Every structure is written in C-alpha cells, then in structure tokens.
Amino acid sequence: MNYVDGFVAAVPTDKKEEYRAHVEAVSAVFREFGALAVIECWGDDVPEGKVTDFRRAVQLQPNETVVFSWVAWPDRATRNAAMKRVMADPRLHPDVNPMPFDGRRMIFGGFEVLVEA
C-alpha cells in the first residue's frame, strides 16, 4: 500500500444501517477499480478536544455519530484513475445510492504512506 484516501463525516445515528448499505456498495466499486482495502469505522469513543477534534471538524450535531474511513490503494496513479471511474459509475449515482449524511461536512484527502508497520 502506497497511497490512502481518508474521510471523516457526521452521520445521523439513526441511519447507521442505511450508511452501512451505502458504504458496502461504494466499497465494492472501489475494490473493483483497484482499491486494496476499504475500512469504515463507526465512532464510539470520540472525545471532545481542547483545541480541535473530529466532532468540530464535521460540525457534529447531537443526533449524529462521527465516522472515520480510509481506502488503501497500491499507488496514487491507480487511485486517480479509479476515482474518475468511481465518479462516473451509475451504481453510485445519488438517485441509486444516495449518501445518508451531509456530504458538505465530510472532510477528506489523499495521503502518501510514510510508515506502515
């Protein structure tokens, strides 16, 4: 693994199973297009920080849960090619697989792997 996309989002707590179904569909497409692994985590110990924290980063509301996710890729070139295909894939269009959370509050980025132990 040489490249990772990371995501943090706020998901309505009562939509956990809807979120699981959504990310299972998304994960299958990522894997089909070259991802090595897709990890989706439902927050259960996400403390408030003194300066900043996950909660503030996504403007968490009382009825929401923080999710932390990452997608591992063999390299950035594979990720870049895959993301073009992912965004065009009809299985992931909002009318087929709508995001059960406010995507405007999701934070994300691509990262070169520095250490893997």
N, C-alpha and C positions, 0 to 999 in steps of 0.2 A: 504494500500500500504506500503510495507516494503523495496522494492528494485527498483532502477531506473537505466536504461541504458541511458546515454546521448551521443549525437552526434552533431558535428559541421562540416559542409562541405561547399565547394565552388561549386556552380552550375552555369553553363553558363546561363546567364539571359534569353537568347532566348530559353532555354529549360525548362522553368517553367512548362508548361503543360505536357511535357514529364516526368519531375520529379514528378509531381502530380500523374500521372498514375502509375509510378514506385512505389511510396510510398503507394499508395492505395492498390496495390497488396501485397506489403510487410506487410502492416498493417493488412490486412485480415488474413494472415498466422500467424503473431504474436498473434492476438486475438484468432484465432482457437487453438493455442497451449498454451494459458493461460495468455496472457497479459491482464491487466485490462484496459489500455488505451495506445494509440499511438498518440503523438502530434507532428505535423510537422509545423514548422514556417518559413516563407519566410522573410528574413531581410528587414526592410525598414527604420530603424534608428540605424545603426551600426557604431558608431563613431570610429575614429582613436584615440588610446590611446597614452599617453606619453611614457610608458614603454612597454606595450604589449596590445593586443586586439584580438578580433575574427578574424579580417582581416589578421593579421600576423600569427595567429595560423594555418590558412589554406592556406597561401600564395595566398590570393585573387588577381585575375587579374582584370583589368579594365572592362572586359565584363562579370564578374561573380557577383553573389549575395550570401551572407552568409545565410545558413540555419541552424537552431537550432532545435534539435529534442530530444524527450525522449520517452521511453517506460516504463510504470509503471507495476510492477509485484507484486504479493502477497508476494513473498519471493525469496531469491536467488536460492533455490533449484528448484523452478518452472522455473525460468529464465534459469538456467543451463541445465535442461532437455529440455526446449523448444528450446534453441539455437542449440542444436545438431540436433533436428528435422528440424528447420528452414534451417540450412545449407545444409541438405540433401534433402529438398523439391524440387522436379522438377519444380514447378511453379516459383521458384526464381532463377533457373539456368541462367547464363548470356546470353545464346542463346535464352531464352524465355522472360526474363525480364532484359535486360541489364541496368546497372547503367548509367544514363545520366550525370555523373560527374566523376572526377578523384578520385577514392576511396583511392588512396595513400596519398591524402592530407586531408582526413577525420580524425578527432580526435574523440575518443570515450572512454568510460569507464563505469564501473558498480559502483553504489553508494548505500550504505546503507542509508535509510532515517533517518535523525536525528531529523527534526522537520517537521510536517505537520500541517499547521494552516488553 
